[in-house]
Amino acid sequence: MAPTIAPVNTCTECPTATSVVIIGGGIIGLTAALTLAERNIPVVVLEKGRIAGEQSSRNLGWVRKTSRHAYDIPLALAADRLWAQMPERVGADVGYRQEGIMFVARNEAQMAMHEGWLKSVEHLSLDSRLLSNSEIAQRVP
């Protein structure tokens, strides 16, 4: 079960001075702000909505590697490492779990697409692989 994530209570007053202003309180902005704060660099995060409550779908901070372009995967691997380290850095469970993802081919054309992607990233030594019908049935009865 995922942990309950308490909303971040933000300050309503802007500081009179800072060294860095980050616009966007998603995973990329917050990780940058945390890194600066860990280095004692004054930082302010501005977010239009809820801190860590919006979807960061427009950045490349996602950890999914499957079906991504090979050039994007190193960034996904780096993001995965950042997420894995986050509980230690902030002293709390952030709800991140490394569970995996499964794509199922409905026909030969889709299977060929998955096989082509696997071939395009084999030099990256990912743990992605094709499963047989029985392996799928074991994981998702």
Beta strands, then each sheet from edge to edge (+ up, - down):
strand 1: 20-23
strand 2: 43-46
sheet 1: 1+ 2+
end
